[in-house]
Amino acid sequence: MPKVSKDKGSAWNAREAITFLRSARAHRLYAAGVLVLVIHTLWATARTEAAAMLPELLEDPLIG
């Protein structure tokens, strides 16, 4: 990523901008993969807990 001193800023050249966009794309892809894994884990956990509760719910006279 381009370095900028605090007292002076300058525009990026094309090479610096392309390098930044490529790294940002890779980070977004990685973040999307992590998000998919987290959502899948949460969904699987909730589904397992719901399946474990099902026999108890079916015995409830108000529900079953």
Biopython code that builds the backbone (N, CA, C, O; Angstrom):
import numpy as np
from Bio.PDB.StructureBuilder import StructureBuilder

atoms = [
    (1, "MET", "N", (0.855, -1.175, 0.000)),
    (1, "MET", "CA", (0.000, 0.000, 0.000)),
    (1, "MET", "C", (0.895, 1.231, 0.000)),
    (1, "MET", "O", (1.935, 1.235, 0.658)),
    (2, "PRO", "N", (0.516, 2.255, -0.713)),
    (2, "PRO", "CA", (1.355, 3.447, -0.779)),
    (2, "PRO", "C", (1.516, 4.104, 0.582)),
    (2, "PRO", "O", (0.591, 4.137, 1.393)),
    (3, "LYS", "N", (2.697, 4.616, 0.805)),
    (3, "LYS", "CA", (2.976, 5.326, 2.055)),
    (3, "LYS", "C", (2.789, 6.825, 1.830)),
    (3, "LYS", "O", (3.198, 7.353, 0.797)),
    (4, "VAL", "N", (2.177, 7.505, 2.788)),
    (4, "VAL", "CA", (1.970, 8.944, 2.701)),
    (4, "VAL", "C", (2.398, 9.545, 4.024)),
    (4, "VAL", "O", (1.959, 9.104, 5.086)),
    (5, "SER", "N", (3.243, 10.539, 3.961)),
    (5, "SER", "CA", (3.627, 11.220, 5.201)),
    (5, "SER", "C", (2.449, 12.071, 5.660)),
    (5, "SER", "O", (1.601, 12.461, 4.857)),
    (6, "LYS", "N", (2.408, 12.353, 6.956)),
    (6, "LYS", "CA", (1.263, 13.069, 7.508)),
    (6, "LYS", "C", (1.186, 14.512, 7.027)),
    (6, "LYS", "O", (0.094, 15.075, 6.952)),
    (7, "ASP", "N", (2.295, 15.107, 6.707)),
    (7, "ASP", "CA", (2.279, 16.508, 6.310)),
    (7, "ASP", "C", (2.057, 16.709, 4.814)),
    (7, "ASP", "O", (1.739, 17.815, 4.376)),
    (8, "LYS", "N", (2.223, 15.646, 4.030)),
    (8, "LYS", "CA", (2.106, 15.813, 2.584)),
    (8, "LYS", "C", (1.438, 14.577, 1.973)),
    (8, "LYS", "O", (1.860, 13.452, 2.237)),
    (9, "GLY", "N", (0.421, 14.777, 1.176)),
    (9, "GLY", "CA", (-0.236, 13.671, 0.497)),
    (9, "GLY", "C", (-0.089, 13.819, -1.008)),
    (9, "GLY", "O", (-0.017, 14.931, -1.531)),
    (10, "SER", "N", (-0.047, 12.703, -1.688)),
    (10, "SER", "CA", (0.031, 12.759, -3.146)),
    (10, "SER", "C", (-0.862, 11.669, -3.724)),
    (10, "SER", "O", (-1.149, 10.671, -3.063)),
    (11, "ALA", "N", (-1.290, 11.867, -4.942)),
    (11, "ALA", "CA", (-2.154, 10.890, -5.593)),
    (11, "ALA", "C", (-1.359, 9.627, -5.917)),
    (11, "ALA", "O", (-0.150, 9.686, -6.139)),
    (12, "TRP", "N", (-2.040, 8.498, -5.941)),
    (12, "TRP", "CA", (-1.390, 7.248, -6.312)),
    (12, "TRP", "C", (-1.156, 7.239, -7.811)),
    (12, "TRP", "O", (-1.905, 7.844, -8.578)),
    (13, "ASN", "N", (-0.120, 6.552, -8.209)),
    (13, "ASN", "CA", (0.028, 6.335, -9.641)),
    (13, "ASN", "C", (-0.749, 5.071, -10.008)),
    (13, "ASN", "O", (-1.281, 4.398, -9.125)),
    (14, "ALA", "N", (-0.821, 4.748, -11.282)),
    (14, "ALA", "CA", (-1.639, 3.615, -11.740)),
    (14, "ALA", "C", (-1.158, 2.293, -11.137)),
    (14, "ALA", "O", (-1.975, 1.462, -10.739)),
    (15, "ARG", "N", (0.148, 2.097, -11.068)),
    (15, "ARG", "CA", (0.686, 0.846, -10.525)),
    (15, "ARG", "C", (0.288, 0.658, -9.057)),
    (15, "ARG", "O", (-0.105, -0.437, -8.654)),
    (16, "GLU", "N", (0.390, 1.724, -8.265)),
    (16, "GLU", "CA", (0.010, 1.642, -6.849)),
    (16, "GLU", "C", (-1.486, 1.366, -6.702)),
    (16, "GLU", "O", (-1.889, 0.585, -5.840)),
    (17, "ALA", "N", (-2.300, 1.993, -7.525)),
    (17, "ALA", "CA", (-3.745, 1.782, -7.449)),
    (17, "ALA", "C", (-4.113, 0.352, -7.819)),
    (17, "ALA", "O", (-4.957, -0.252, -7.158)),
    (18, "ILE", "N", (-3.504, -0.201, -8.854)),
    (18, "ILE", "CA", (-3.790, -1.580, -9.258)),
    (18, "ILE", "C", (-3.347, -2.557, -8.186)),
    (18, "ILE", "O", (-4.053, -3.523, -7.899)),
    (19, "THR", "N", (-2.184, -2.319, -7.591)),
    (19, "THR", "CA", (-1.701, -3.185, -6.505)),
    (19, "THR", "C", (-2.674, -3.173, -5.330)),
    (19, "THR", "O", (-2.981, -4.220, -4.759)),
    (20, "PHE", "N", (-3.153, -1.990, -4.973)),
    (20, "PHE", "CA", (-4.110, -1.893, -3.867)),
    (20, "PHE", "C", (-5.405, -2.624, -4.196)),
    (20, "PHE", "O", (-5.925, -3.359, -3.356)),
    (21, "LEU", "N", (-5.940, -2.435, -5.409)),
    (21, "LEU", "CA", (-7.199, -3.084, -5.777)),
    (21, "LEU", "C", (-7.066, -4.600, -5.805)),
    (21, "LEU", "O", (-7.994, -5.308, -5.415)),
    (22, "ARG", "N", (-5.938, -5.101, -6.254)),
    (22, "ARG", "CA", (-5.739, -6.555, -6.257)),
    (22, "ARG", "C", (-5.701, -7.111, -4.845)),
    (22, "ARG", "O", (-6.295, -8.155, -4.575)),
    (23, "SER", "N", (-5.009, -6.425, -3.940)),
    (23, "SER", "CA", (-4.943, -6.919, -2.558)),
    (23, "SER", "C", (-6.309, -6.805, -1.889)),
    (23, "SER", "O", (-6.689, -7.681, -1.113)),
    (24, "ALA", "N", (-7.050, -5.740, -2.179)),
    (24, "ALA", "CA", (-8.385, -5.578, -1.582)),
    (24, "ALA", "C", (-9.319, -6.675, -2.075)),
    (24, "ALA", "O", (-10.141, -7.175, -1.308)),
    (25, "ARG", "N", (-9.205, -7.056, -3.341)),
    (25, "ARG", "CA", (-10.044, -8.120, -3.888)),
    (25, "ARG", "C", (-9.752, -9.438, -3.180)),
    (25, "ARG", "O", (-10.675, -10.183, -2.849)),
    (26, "ALA", "N", (-8.477, -9.729, -2.948)),
    (26, "ALA", "CA", (-8.110, -10.964, -2.260)),
    (26, "ALA", "C", (-8.644, -10.968, -0.828)),
    (26, "ALA", "O", (-9.099, -12.001, -0.337)),
    (27, "HIS", "N", (-8.589, -9.836, -0.170)),
    (27, "HIS", "CA", (-9.099, -9.772, 1.204)),
    (27, "HIS", "C", (-10.608, -9.947, 1.236)),
    (27, "HIS", "O", (-11.135, -10.601, 2.136)),
    (28, "ARG", "N", (-11.313, -9.368, 0.261)),
    (28, "ARG", "CA", (-12.772, -9.541, 0.212)),
    (28, "ARG", "C", (-13.141, -10.995, -0.019)),
    (28, "ARG", "O", (-14.093, -11.501, 0.577)),
    (29, "LEU", "N", (-12.395, -11.667, -0.880)),
    (29, "LEU", "CA", (-12.661, -13.076, -1.145)),
    (29, "LEU", "C", (-12.429, -13.911, 0.114)),
    (29, "LEU", "O", (-13.225, -14.794, 0.434)),
    (30, "TYR", "N", (-11.349, -13.630, 0.817)),
    (30, "TYR", "CA", (-11.055, -14.338, 2.062)),
    (30, "TYR", "C", (-12.157, -14.072, 3.092)),
    (30, "TYR", "O", (-12.628, -15.000, 3.749)),
    (31, "ALA", "N", (-12.566, -12.815, 3.234)),
    (31, "ALA", "CA", (-13.614, -12.468, 4.198)),
    (31, "ALA", "C", (-14.935, -13.146, 3.836)),
    (31, "ALA", "O", (-15.659, -13.603, 4.721)),
    (32, "ALA", "N", (-15.250, -13.214, 2.553)),
    (32, "ALA", "CA", (-16.473, -13.889, 2.133)),
    (32, "ALA", "C", (-16.418, -15.378, 2.473)),
    (32, "ALA", "O", (-17.421, -15.956, 2.891)),
    (33, "GLY", "N", (-15.262, -15.994, 2.297)),
    (33, "GLY", "CA", (-15.108, -17.413, 2.649)),
    (33, "GLY", "C", (-15.289, -17.653, 4.137)),
    (33, "GLY", "O", (-15.938, -18.618, 4.542)),
    (34, "VAL", "N", (-14.721, -16.785, 4.942)),
    (34, "VAL", "CA", (-14.877, -16.907, 6.399)),
    (34, "VAL", "C", (-16.336, -16.727, 6.787)),
    (34, "VAL", "O", (-16.847, -17.452, 7.640)),
    (35, "LEU", "N", (-17.005, -15.771, 6.169)),
    (35, "LEU", "CA", (-18.418, -15.538, 6.471)),
    (35, "LEU", "C", (-19.262, -16.760, 6.116)),
    (35, "LEU", "O", (-20.160, -17.129, 6.873)),
    (36, "VAL", "N", (-18.989, -17.384, 4.987)),
    (36, "VAL", "CA", (-19.719, -18.594, 4.596)),
    (36, "VAL", "C", (-19.505, -19.699, 5.624)),
    (36, "VAL", "O", (-20.456, -20.382, 6.004)),
    (37, "LEU", "N", (-18.276, -19.879, 6.075)),
    (37, "LEU", "CA", (-18.008, -20.913, 7.080)),
    (37, "LEU", "C", (-18.720, -20.626, 8.398)),
    (37, "LEU", "O", (-19.252, -21.541, 9.027)),
    (38, "VAL", "N", (-18.732, -19.378, 8.816)),
    (38, "VAL", "CA", (-19.402, -19.018, 10.075)),
    (38, "VAL", "C", (-20.909, -19.254, 9.961)),
    (38, "VAL", "O", (-21.515, -19.833, 10.862)),
    (39, "ILE", "N", (-21.509, -18.812, 8.869)),
    (39, "ILE", "CA", (-22.954, -19.003, 8.694)),
    (39, "ILE", "C", (-23.291, -20.490, 8.626)),
    (39, "ILE", "O", (-24.280, -20.932, 9.210)),
    (40, "HIS", "N", (-22.478, -21.251, 7.923)),
    (40, "HIS", "CA", (-22.723, -22.692, 7.836)),
    (40, "HIS", "C", (-22.631, -23.346, 9.214)),
    (40, "HIS", "O", (-23.461, -24.189, 9.554)),
    (41, "THR", "N", (-21.640, -22.969, 10.000)),
    (41, "THR", "CA", (-21.481, -23.534, 11.342)),
    (41, "THR", "C", (-22.668, -23.170, 12.234)),
    (41, "THR", "O", (-23.185, -24.019, 12.960)),
    (42, "LEU", "N", (-23.095, -21.912, 12.177)),
    (42, "LEU", "CA", (-24.245, -21.499, 12.983)),
    (42, "LEU", "C", (-25.506, -22.243, 12.560)),
    (42, "LEU", "O", (-26.286, -22.678, 13.407)),
    (43, "TRP", "N", (-25.709, -22.391, 11.254)),
    (43, "TRP", "CA", (-26.881, -23.094, 10.751)),
    (43, "TRP", "C", (-26.865, -24.562, 11.181)),
    (43, "TRP", "O", (-27.891, -25.099, 11.601)),
    (44, "ALA", "N", (-25.699, -25.212, 11.076)),
    (44, "ALA", "CA", (-25.595, -26.622, 11.452)),
    (44, "ALA", "C", (-25.827, -26.797, 12.950)),
    (44, "ALA", "O", (-26.477, -27.754, 13.370)),
    (45, "THR", "N", (-25.303, -25.883, 13.753)),
    (45, "THR", "CA", (-25.498, -25.961, 15.204)),
    (45, "THR", "C", (-26.967, -25.785, 15.557)),
    (45, "THR", "O", (-27.508, -26.543, 16.362)),
    (46, "ALA", "N", (-27.611, -24.797, 14.966)),
    (46, "ALA", "CA", (-29.032, -24.558, 15.253)),
    (46, "ALA", "C", (-29.881, -25.748, 14.817)),
    (46, "ALA", "O", (-30.824, -26.132, 15.510)),
    (47, "ARG", "N", (-29.550, -26.323, 13.681)),
    (47, "ARG", "CA", (-30.304, -27.475, 13.186)),
    (47, "ARG", "C", (-30.145, -28.677, 14.113)),
    (47, "ARG", "O", (-31.112, -29.392, 14.375)),
    (48, "THR", "N", (-28.926, -28.903, 14.610)),
    (48, "THR", "CA", (-28.669, -30.012, 15.529)),
    (48, "THR", "C", (-29.419, -29.811, 16.842)),
    (48, "THR", "O", (-30.006, -30.751, 17.378)),
    (49, "GLU", "N", (-29.397, -28.581, 17.358)),
    (49, "GLU", "CA", (-30.109, -28.300, 18.608)),
    (49, "GLU", "C", (-31.613, -28.445, 18.420)),
    (49, "GLU", "O", (-32.297, -28.950, 19.309)),
    (50, "ALA", "N", (-32.132, -28.016, 17.290)),
    (50, "ALA", "CA", (-33.558, -28.146, 17.035)),
    (50, "ALA", "C", (-33.957, -29.614, 16.923)),
    (50, "ALA", "O", (-35.019, -30.008, 17.407)),
    (51, "ALA", "N", (-33.121, -30.415, 16.295)),
    (51, "ALA", "CA", (-33.414, -31.846, 16.171)),
    (51, "ALA", "C", (-33.388, -32.521, 17.536)),
    (51, "ALA", "O", (-34.167, -33.440, 17.788)),
    (52, "ALA", "N", (-32.502, -32.074, 18.416)),
    (52, "ALA", "CA", (-32.428, -32.647, 19.754)),
    (52, "ALA", "C", (-33.664, -32.283, 20.579)),
    (52, "ALA", "O", (-34.075, -33.050, 21.449)),
    (53, "MET", "N", (-34.255, -31.124, 20.310)),
    (53, "MET", "CA", (-35.428, -30.681, 21.060)),
    (53, "MET", "C", (-36.732, -31.257, 20.514)),
    (53, "MET", "O", (-37.755, -31.203, 21.196)),
    (54, "LEU", "N", (-36.719, -31.797, 19.321)),
    (54, "LEU", "CA", (-37.948, -32.238, 18.670)),
    (54, "LEU", "C", (-38.739, -33.274, 19.479)),
    (54, "LEU", "O", (-39.948, -33.100, 19.629)),
    (55, "PRO", "N", (-38.126, -34.341, 20.009)),
    (55, "PRO", "CA", (-38.928, -35.301, 20.782)),
    (55, "PRO", "C", (-39.584, -34.653, 21.999)),
    (55, "PRO", "O", (-40.726, -34.972, 22.331)),
    (56, "GLU", "N", (-38.884, -33.765, 22.652)),
    (56, "GLU", "CA", (-39.451, -33.087, 23.819)),
    (56, "GLU", "C", (-40.635, -32.207, 23.408)),
    (56, "GLU", "O", (-41.633, -32.138, 24.126)),
    (57, "LEU", "N", (-40.530, -31.543, 22.273)),
    (57, "LEU", "CA", (-41.630, -30.695, 21.809)),
    (57, "LEU", "C", (-42.847, -31.523, 21.402)),
    (57, "LEU", "O", (-43.983, -31.099, 21.613)),
    (58, "LEU", "N", (-42.619, -32.693, 20.825)),
    (58, "LEU", "CA", (-43.732, -33.527, 20.391)),
    (58, "LEU", "C", (-44.513, -34.105, 21.571)),
    (58, "LEU", "O", (-45.692, -34.431, 21.437)),
    (59, "GLU", "N", (-43.857, -34.230, 22.725)),
    (59, "GLU", "CA", (-44.542, -34.726, 23.916)),
    (59, "GLU", "C", (-45.379, -33.635, 24.595)),
    (59, "GLU", "O", (-46.241, -33.950, 25.415)),
    (60, "ASP", "N", (-45.148, -32.395, 24.278)),
    (60, "ASP", "CA", (-45.868, -31.280, 24.886)),
    (60, "ASP", "C", (-47.317, -31.313, 24.395)),
    (60, "ASP", "O", (-47.546, -31.297, 23.185)),
    (61, "PRO", "N", (-48.300, -31.359, 25.297)),
    (61, "PRO", "CA", (-49.712, -31.449, 24.867)),
    (61, "PRO", "C", (-50.182, -30.224, 24.090)),
    (61, "PRO", "O", (-51.110, -30.331, 23.288)),
    (62, "LEU", "N", (-49.571, -29.071, 24.306)),
    (62, "LEU", "CA", (-49.994, -27.863, 23.584)),
    (62, "LEU", "C", (-49.495, -27.869, 22.141)),
    (62, "LEU", "O", (-50.098, -27.246, 21.268)),
    (63, "ILE", "N", (-48.398, -28.571, 21.898)),
    (63, "ILE", "CA", (-47.810, -28.574, 20.543)),
    (63, "ILE", "C", (-48.136, -29.868, 19.834)),
    (63, "ILE", "O", (-48.630, -29.840, 18.707)),
    (64, "GLY", "N", (-47.872, -31.008, 20.465)),
    (64, "GLY", "CA", (-48.040, -32.296, 19.810)),
    (64, "GLY", "C", (-49.413, -32.767, 19.920)),
    (64, "GLY", "O", (-49.738, -33.845, 19.422)),
]
sb = StructureBuilder()
sb.init_structure("model")
sb.init_model(0)
sb.init_chain("A")
sb.init_seg("    ")
for serial, (resi, resn, name, xyz) in enumerate(atoms, 1):
    if name == "N":
        sb.init_residue(resn, " ", resi, " ")
    sb.init_atom(name, np.array(xyz, "f"), 0.0, 1.0, " ", f" {name:<3s}", serial, name[0])
structure = sb.get_structure()
